Amino acid sequence: MPITASIKIKGYVQGYGCGRMEIDTAPLTNATSVPGVVELVLAAGNNTIAVPVGAKGVVITLDPTSTIFKTLKGIAGDTGILISSTNEGGSFVLPLFQVTSFVISASAVDTGKLTKFQFF
């Protein structure tokens, strides 16, 4: 029996003068998911994360107690996008289409802190 994965983001933002704004995305699904979980302590510099064959996305969970800046990159030479500064944890979903790897660059060794990658 194949493994099926479906990720949907639902939430809200409130506190504006306009009231509450709903966030509700269409699900990202993979009918032939090959799940995989990688937990690692990021080394200083570029950390290449291999994507399992067939994965269509990844949930990346950052340790909220980390004090290390992290940048998401397509390849090591990219400028990338800052995804975490000091003490900012949380999770986010990254769709992956025809991707075999991506890079998380860390400003220093993230000693004792795990970054979790859940592929689906």
VMD Tcl script that builds the backbone (N, CA, C; Angstrom):
set m [mol new atoms 360]
animate dup $m
set s [atomselect $m all]
$s set {name element resname resid chain x y z} {
  {N N MET 1 A 0.835 -1.173 0.000}
  {CA C MET 1 A 0.000 0.000 0.000}
  {C C MET 1 A 0.885 1.243 0.000}
  {N N PRO 2 A 0.692 2.163 -0.961}
  {CA C PRO 2 A 1.524 3.368 -1.002}
  {C C PRO 2 A 1.219 4.299 0.172}
  {N N ILE 3 A 2.214 5.040 0.542}
  {CA C ILE 3 A 2.062 6.036 1.608}
  {C C ILE 3 A 1.660 7.355 0.966}
  {N N THR 4 A 0.606 7.974 1.496}
  {CA C THR 4 A 0.129 9.252 0.974}
  {C C THR 4 A 0.385 10.336 2.019}
  {N N ALA 5 A 0.894 11.464 1.574}
  {CA C ALA 5 A 1.139 12.598 2.469}
  {C C ALA 5 A 0.312 13.790 2.008}
  {N N SER 6 A -0.182 14.559 2.959}
  {CA C SER 6 A -0.919 15.786 2.658}
  {C C SER 6 A -0.593 16.812 3.744}
  {N N ILE 7 A -0.092 17.962 3.331}
  {CA C ILE 7 A 0.262 19.042 4.254}
  {C C ILE 7 A -0.610 20.245 3.928}
  {N N LYS 8 A -1.261 20.800 4.945}
  {CA C LYS 8 A -2.126 21.964 4.769}
  {C C LYS 8 A -1.807 22.952 5.884}
  {N N ILE 9 A -1.675 24.216 5.524}
  {CA C ILE 9 A -1.397 25.253 6.508}
  {C C ILE 9 A -2.678 26.027 6.761}
  {N N LYS 10 A -3.038 26.160 8.029}
  {CA C LYS 10 A -4.240 26.892 8.399}
  {C C LYS 10 A -3.922 27.692 9.653}
  {N N GLY 11 A -4.335 28.926 9.658}
  {CA C GLY 11 A -4.088 29.780 10.812}
  {C C GLY 11 A -4.748 31.120 10.635}
  {N N TYR 12 A -4.303 32.087 11.405}
  {CA C TYR 12 A -4.864 33.428 11.316}
  {C C TYR 12 A -3.878 34.451 11.847}
  {N N VAL 13 A -4.112 35.687 11.445}
  {CA C VAL 13 A -3.373 36.839 11.950}
  {C C VAL 13 A -4.415 37.799 12.494}
  {N N GLN 14 A -4.207 38.289 13.684}
  {CA C GLN 14 A -5.152 39.265 14.220}
  {C C GLN 14 A -4.404 40.367 14.940}
  {N N GLY 15 A -5.119 41.436 15.254}
  {CA C GLY 15 A -4.514 42.585 15.907}
  {C C GLY 15 A -4.439 43.796 15.002}
  {N N TYR 16 A -4.797 43.601 13.725}
  {CA C TYR 16 A -4.903 44.728 12.816}
  {C C TYR 16 A -6.138 45.537 13.197}
  {N N GLY 17 A -6.268 46.695 12.625}
  {CA C GLY 17 A -7.504 47.445 12.780}
  {C C GLY 17 A -8.648 46.814 12.001}
  {N N CYS 18 A -8.323 45.916 11.070}
  {CA C CYS 18 A -9.355 45.304 10.221}
  {C C CYS 18 A -9.860 43.979 10.770}
  {N N GLY 19 A -9.462 43.595 11.946}
  {CA C GLY 19 A -9.937 42.344 12.525}
  {C C GLY 19 A -9.010 41.186 12.228}
  {N N ARG 20 A -9.590 40.014 12.136}
  {CA C ARG 20 A -8.839 38.772 11.989}
  {C C ARG 20 A -8.737 38.367 10.513}
  {N N MET 21 A -7.513 38.015 10.065}
  {CA C MET 21 A -7.300 37.568 8.698}
  {C C MET 21 A -6.991 36.068 8.720}
  {N N GLU 22 A -7.801 35.292 8.014}
  {CA C GLU 22 A -7.622 33.848 7.958}
  {C C GLU 22 A -6.520 33.482 6.958}
  {N N ILE 23 A -5.755 32.456 7.283}
  {CA C ILE 23 A -4.770 31.871 6.382}
  {C C ILE 23 A -5.202 30.428 6.173}
  {N N ASP 24 A -5.448 30.045 4.934}
  {CA C ASP 24 A -5.939 28.701 4.640}
  {C C ASP 24 A -5.432 28.304 3.259}
  {N N THR 25 A -4.466 27.415 3.216}
  {CA C THR 25 A -3.847 27.041 1.942}
  {C C THR 25 A -4.458 25.761 1.380}
  {N N ALA 26 A -4.316 25.577 0.096}
  {CA C ALA 26 A -4.650 24.295 -0.525}
  {C C ALA 26 A -3.604 23.286 -0.063}
  {N N PRO 27 A -3.989 22.026 0.106}
  {CA C PRO 27 A -3.011 21.043 0.574}
  {C C PRO 27 A -1.955 20.736 -0.483}
  {N N LEU 28 A -0.754 20.470 -0.014}
  {CA C LEU 28 A 0.327 19.960 -0.851}
  {C C LEU 28 A 0.333 18.453 -0.619}
  {N N THR 29 A 0.056 17.675 -1.656}
  {CA C THR 29 A -0.077 16.234 -1.481}
  {C C THR 29 A 0.953 15.468 -2.303}
  {N N ASN 30 A 1.225 14.265 -1.851}
  {CA C ASN 30 A 2.112 13.346 -2.554}
  {C C ASN 30 A 1.520 11.953 -2.392}
  {N N ALA 31 A 0.944 11.417 -3.467}
  {CA C ALA 31 A 0.276 10.114 -3.424}
  {C C ALA 31 A 1.258 8.948 -3.366}
  {N N THR 32 A 2.529 9.205 -3.614}
  {CA C THR 32 A 3.542 8.146 -3.572}
  {C C THR 32 A 4.694 8.550 -2.656}
  {N N SER 33 A 4.335 9.107 -1.528}
  {CA C SER 33 A 5.326 9.647 -0.604}
  {C C SER 33 A 6.290 8.581 -0.100}
  {N N VAL 34 A 7.531 8.964 0.008}
  {CA C VAL 34 A 8.564 8.150 0.638}
  {C C VAL 34 A 9.081 8.980 1.805}
  {N N PRO 35 A 8.471 8.810 2.983}
  {CA C PRO 35 A 8.816 9.691 4.090}
  {C C PRO 35 A 10.240 9.475 4.595}
  {N N GLY 36 A 10.816 10.522 5.076}
  {CA C GLY 36 A 12.139 10.450 5.667}
  {C C GLY 36 A 12.313 11.585 6.651}
  {N N VAL 37 A 13.025 11.310 7.713}
  {CA C VAL 37 A 13.291 12.327 8.723}
  {C C VAL 37 A 14.790 12.403 8.942}
  {N N VAL 38 A 15.312 13.625 8.910}
  {CA C VAL 38 A 16.724 13.871 9.179}
  {C C VAL 38 A 16.788 14.908 10.294}
  {N N GLU 39 A 17.538 14.605 11.339}
  {CA C GLU 39 A 17.793 15.570 12.408}
  {C C GLU 39 A 19.293 15.749 12.494}
  {N N LEU 40 A 19.732 17.000 12.476}
  {CA C LEU 40 A 21.168 17.211 12.550}
  {C C LEU 40 A 21.516 18.515 13.235}
  {N N VAL 41 A 22.737 18.524 13.770}
  {CA C VAL 41 A 23.330 19.737 14.318}
  {C C VAL 41 A 24.048 20.396 13.147}
  {N N LEU 42 A 23.645 21.607 12.818}
  {CA C LEU 42 A 24.236 22.292 11.674}
  {C C LEU 42 A 25.680 22.682 11.956}
  {N N ALA 43 A 26.540 22.436 10.986}
  {CA C ALA 43 A 27.925 22.871 11.057}
  {C C ALA 43 A 28.003 24.327 10.614}
  {N N ALA 44 A 29.077 25.001 10.932}
  {CA C ALA 44 A 29.276 26.369 10.462}
  {C C ALA 44 A 29.424 26.351 8.952}
  {N N GLY 45 A 28.753 27.271 8.271}
  {CA C GLY 45 A 28.831 27.334 6.824}
  {C C GLY 45 A 27.714 26.553 6.174}
  {N N ASN 46 A 27.974 26.061 4.960}
  {CA C ASN 46 A 26.952 25.385 4.168}
  {C C ASN 46 A 26.762 23.932 4.590}
  {N N ASN 47 A 25.500 23.557 4.802}
  {CA C ASN 47 A 25.101 22.191 5.124}
  {C C ASN 47 A 24.178 21.725 4.008}
  {N N THR 48 A 24.629 20.764 3.192}
  {CA C THR 48 A 23.814 20.272 2.085}
  {C C THR 48 A 22.883 19.180 2.599}
  {N N ILE 49 A 21.590 19.340 2.309}
  {CA C ILE 49 A 20.564 18.400 2.732}
  {C C ILE 49 A 20.089 17.641 1.494}
  {N N ALA 50 A 20.298 16.331 1.464}
  {CA C ALA 50 A 19.863 15.495 0.345}
  {C C ALA 50 A 18.355 15.258 0.449}
  {N N VAL 51 A 17.666 15.366 -0.670}
  {CA C VAL 51 A 16.221 15.141 -0.731}
  {C C VAL 51 A 15.976 13.708 -1.188}
  {N N PRO 52 A 15.196 12.917 -0.428}
  {CA C PRO 52 A 14.897 11.547 -0.864}
  {C C PRO 52 A 14.165 11.545 -2.207}
  {N N VAL 53 A 14.456 10.572 -3.050}
  {CA C VAL 53 A 13.787 10.442 -4.338}
  {C C VAL 53 A 12.284 10.322 -4.103}
  {N N GLY 54 A 11.514 11.098 -4.843}
  {CA C GLY 54 A 10.061 11.057 -4.743}
  {C C GLY 54 A 9.466 12.049 -3.765}
  {N N ALA 55 A 10.290 12.694 -2.948}
  {CA C ALA 55 A 9.761 13.675 -1.994}
  {C C ALA 55 A 9.266 14.912 -2.742}
  {N N LYS 56 A 8.117 15.430 -2.329}
  {CA C LYS 56 A 7.553 16.636 -2.938}
  {C C LYS 56 A 7.592 17.831 -1.997}
  {N N GLY 57 A 8.087 17.608 -0.784}
  {CA C GLY 57 A 8.165 18.715 0.158}
  {C C GLY 57 A 8.895 18.308 1.415}
  {N N VAL 58 A 9.150 19.305 2.244}
  {CA C VAL 58 A 9.821 19.075 3.520}
  {C C VAL 58 A 9.275 20.073 4.538}
  {N N VAL 59 A 9.088 19.599 5.751}
  {CA C VAL 59 A 8.782 20.478 6.877}
  {C C VAL 59 A 10.096 20.656 7.618}
  {N N ILE 60 A 10.545 21.896 7.726}
  {CA C ILE 60 A 11.799 22.201 8.421}
  {C C ILE 60 A 11.440 22.815 9.764}
  {N N THR 61 A 11.951 22.219 10.840}
  {CA C THR 61 A 11.679 22.712 12.193}
  {C C THR 61 A 12.992 23.173 12.808}
  {N N LEU 62 A 13.022 24.443 13.185}
  {CA C LEU 62 A 14.218 25.046 13.786}
  {C C LEU 62 A 14.090 25.049 15.301}
  {N N ASP 63 A 15.199 24.840 15.986}
  {CA C ASP 63 A 15.208 24.861 17.449}
  {C C ASP 63 A 15.006 26.287 17.942}
  {N N PRO 64 A 13.974 26.528 18.774}
  {CA C PRO 64 A 13.696 27.893 19.225}
  {C C PRO 64 A 14.737 28.459 20.190}
  {N N THR 65 A 15.624 27.626 20.712}
  {CA C THR 65 A 16.655 28.122 21.628}
  {C C THR 65 A 17.986 28.379 20.937}
  {N N SER 66 A 18.037 28.129 19.633}
  {CA C SER 66 A 19.273 28.356 18.884}
  {C C SER 66 A 19.570 29.850 18.789}
  {N N THR 67 A 20.833 30.190 18.824}
  {CA C THR 67 A 21.253 31.589 18.675}
  {C C THR 67 A 22.028 31.795 17.372}
  {N N ILE 68 A 21.887 30.840 16.443}
  {CA C ILE 68 A 22.644 30.855 15.193}
  {C C ILE 68 A 21.757 31.343 14.045}
  {N N PHE 69 A 22.276 32.232 13.223}
  {CA C PHE 69 A 21.574 32.679 12.024}
  {C C PHE 69 A 21.625 31.571 10.974}
  {N N LYS 70 A 20.490 31.349 10.274}
  {CA C LYS 70 A 20.410 30.313 9.253}
  {C C LYS 70 A 19.854 30.887 7.964}
  {N N THR 71 A 20.432 30.457 6.831}
  {CA C THR 71 A 20.013 30.930 5.517}
  {C C THR 71 A 19.691 29.730 4.639}
  {N N LEU 72 A 18.539 29.769 3.977}
  {CA C LEU 72 A 18.122 28.721 3.050}
  {C C LEU 72 A 18.653 29.060 1.663}
  {N N LYS 73 A 19.279 28.069 1.001}
  {CA C LYS 73 A 19.856 28.276 -0.329}
  {C C LYS 73 A 19.503 27.100 -1.238}
  {N N GLY 74 A 19.408 27.376 -2.525}
  {CA C GLY 74 A 19.233 26.315 -3.508}
  {C C GLY 74 A 20.531 25.557 -3.713}
  {N N ILE 75 A 21.645 26.294 -3.810}
  {CA C ILE 75 A 22.986 25.719 -3.911}
  {C C ILE 75 A 23.913 26.557 -3.042}
  {N N ALA 76 A 25.081 26.031 -2.741}
  {CA C ALA 76 A 26.003 26.685 -1.814}
  {C C ALA 76 A 26.361 28.113 -2.229}
  {N N GLY 77 A 26.445 28.385 -3.525}
  {CA C GLY 77 A 26.858 29.707 -3.997}
  {C C GLY 77 A 25.763 30.760 -3.965}
  {N N ASP 78 A 24.515 30.367 -3.700}
  {CA C ASP 78 A 23.410 31.333 -3.649}
  {C C ASP 78 A 23.572 32.310 -2.492}
  {N N THR 79 A 22.980 33.486 -2.641}
  {CA C THR 79 A 22.884 34.432 -1.531}
  {C C THR 79 A 21.916 33.890 -0.493}
  {N N GLY 80 A 20.791 33.332 -0.947}
  {CA C GLY 80 A 19.836 32.690 -0.070}
  {C C GLY 80 A 18.876 33.657 0.602}
  {N N ILE 81 A 18.060 33.079 1.478}
  {CA C ILE 81 A 17.048 33.821 2.228}
  {C C ILE 81 A 17.262 33.527 3.704}
  {N N LEU 82 A 17.415 34.563 4.516}
  {CA C LEU 82 A 17.567 34.385 5.961}
  {C C LEU 82 A 16.273 33.799 6.511}
  {N N ILE 83 A 16.347 32.628 7.154}
  {CA C ILE 83 A 15.148 31.989 7.696}
  {C C ILE 83 A 15.107 31.993 9.211}
  {N N SER 84 A 16.193 32.357 9.851}
  {CA C SER 84 A 16.196 32.376 11.305}
  {C C SER 84 A 17.320 33.261 11.813}
  {N N SER 85 A 16.955 34.090 12.770}
  {CA C SER 85 A 17.989 34.831 13.492}
  {C C SER 85 A 17.993 34.277 14.914}
  {N N THR 86 A 18.498 34.980 15.857}
  {CA C THR 86 A 18.644 34.429 17.197}
  {C C THR 86 A 17.296 34.154 17.854}
  {N N ASN 87 A 17.200 32.972 18.445}
  {CA C ASN 87 A 16.041 32.513 19.209}
  {C C ASN 87 A 14.729 32.571 18.439}
  {N N GLU 88 A 14.771 32.292 17.158}
  {CA C GLU 88 A 13.557 32.189 16.357}
  {C C GLU 88 A 13.449 30.757 15.867}
  {N N GLY 89 A 12.579 30.004 16.476}
  {CA C GLY 89 A 12.355 28.625 16.058}
  {C C GLY 89 A 11.167 28.567 15.132}
  {N N GLY 90 A 10.434 27.493 15.223}
  {CA C GLY 90 A 9.246 27.332 14.412}
  {C C GLY 90 A 9.477 26.374 13.269}
  {N N SER 91 A 8.403 26.141 12.538}
  {CA C SER 91 A 8.431 25.218 11.410}
  {C C SER 91 A 7.908 25.909 10.165}
  {N N PHE 92 A 8.373 25.449 9.012}
  {CA C PHE 92 A 7.810 25.923 7.762}
  {C C PHE 92 A 7.861 24.807 6.732}
  {N N VAL 93 A 6.961 24.904 5.751}
  {CA C VAL 93 A 6.861 23.905 4.695}
  {C C VAL 93 A 7.533 24.458 3.453}
  {N N LEU 94 A 8.369 23.634 2.841}
  {CA C LEU 94 A 9.055 24.007 1.613}
  {C C LEU 94 A 8.681 23.004 0.528}
  {N N PRO 95 A 7.900 23.427 -0.483}
  {CA C PRO 95 A 7.609 22.509 -1.591}
  {C C PRO 95 A 8.892 22.220 -2.366}
  {N N LEU 96 A 9.039 20.991 -2.835}
  {CA C LEU 96 A 10.232 20.582 -3.573}
  {C C LEU 96 A 9.798 19.961 -4.890}
  {N N PHE 97 A 10.165 20.575 -5.995}
  {CA C PHE 97 A 9.825 20.056 -7.312}
  {C C PHE 97 A 11.113 19.877 -8.103}
  {N N GLN 98 A 11.442 18.650 -8.410}
  {CA C GLN 98 A 12.657 18.292 -9.139}
  {C C GLN 98 A 13.913 18.805 -8.430}
  {N N VAL 99 A 13.928 18.654 -7.116}
  {CA C VAL 99 A 15.052 19.096 -6.298}
  {C C VAL 99 A 15.734 17.862 -5.716}
  {N N THR 100 A 17.053 17.779 -5.834}
  {CA C THR 100 A 17.782 16.648 -5.258}
  {C C THR 100 A 18.486 17.014 -3.950}
  {N N SER 101 A 18.675 18.320 -3.727}
  {CA C SER 101 A 19.286 18.780 -2.477}
  {C C SER 101 A 19.051 20.282 -2.337}
  {N N PHE 102 A 19.234 20.768 -1.126}
  {CA C PHE 102 A 19.235 22.200 -0.853}
  {C C PHE 102 A 20.230 22.444 0.267}
  {N N VAL 103 A 20.481 23.694 0.581}
  {CA C VAL 103 A 21.526 24.046 1.542}
  {C C VAL 103 A 20.946 24.921 2.646}
  {N N ILE 104 A 21.329 24.627 3.879}
  {CA C ILE 104 A 21.090 25.527 5.004}
  {C C ILE 104 A 22.470 25.993 5.453}
  {N N SER 105 A 22.703 27.291 5.376}
  {CA C SER 105 A 23.978 27.850 5.818}
  {C C SER 105 A 23.802 28.375 7.241}
  {N N ALA 106 A 24.704 28.008 8.112}
  {CA C ALA 106 A 24.656 28.437 9.511}
  {C C ALA 106 A 25.818 29.380 9.796}
  {N N SER 107 A 25.544 30.400 10.601}
  {CA C SER 107 A 26.580 31.391 10.904}
  {C C SER 107 A 27.672 30.835 11.823}
  {N N ALA 108 A 27.389 29.729 12.502}
  {CA C ALA 108 A 28.361 29.066 13.383}
  {C C ALA 108 A 27.845 27.658 13.646}
  {N N VAL 109 A 28.638 26.838 14.330}
  {CA C VAL 109 A 28.173 25.510 14.713}
  {C C VAL 109 A 26.982 25.677 15.648}
  {N N ASP 110 A 25.916 24.925 15.410}
  {CA C ASP 110 A 24.694 25.026 16.222}
  {C C ASP 110 A 24.739 23.971 17.334}
  {N N THR 111 A 25.766 24.031 18.167}
  {CA C THR 111 A 26.058 23.029 19.186}
  {C C THR 111 A 24.840 22.708 20.048}
  {N N GLY 112 A 24.508 21.422 20.107}
  {CA C GLY 112 A 23.434 20.960 20.970}
  {C C GLY 112 A 22.031 21.258 20.471}
  {N N LYS 113 A 21.906 21.836 19.295}
  {CA C LYS 113 A 20.594 22.198 18.746}
  {C C LYS 113 A 20.341 21.372 17.486}
  {N N LEU 114 A 19.169 20.761 17.409}
  {CA C LEU 114 A 18.817 19.959 16.242}
  {C C LEU 114 A 17.918 20.734 15.298}
  {N N THR 115 A 18.216 20.639 14.032}
  {CA C THR 115 A 17.309 21.111 12.988}
  {C C THR 115 A 16.698 19.852 12.404}
  {N N LYS 116 A 15.360 19.821 12.307}
  {CA C LYS 116 A 14.650 18.619 11.868}
  {C C LYS 116 A 14.079 18.848 10.470}
  {N N PHE 117 A 14.304 17.862 9.595}
  {CA C PHE 117 A 13.796 17.894 8.224}
  {C C PHE 117 A 12.895 16.673 8.044}
  {N N GLN 118 A 11.578 16.887 7.835}
  {CA C GLN 118 A 10.637 15.799 7.630}
  {C C GLN 118 A 10.182 15.844 6.172}
  {N N PHE 119 A 10.642 14.891 5.398}
  {CA C PHE 119 A 10.327 14.842 3.968}
  {C C PHE 119 A 9.026 14.087 3.755}
  {N N PHE 120 A 8.276 14.516 2.731}
  {CA C PHE 120 A 7.043 13.811 2.368}
  {C C PHE 120 A 6.859 13.823 0.872}
}
mol reanalyze $m
mol bondsrecalc $m
mol representation Tube
mol addrep $m
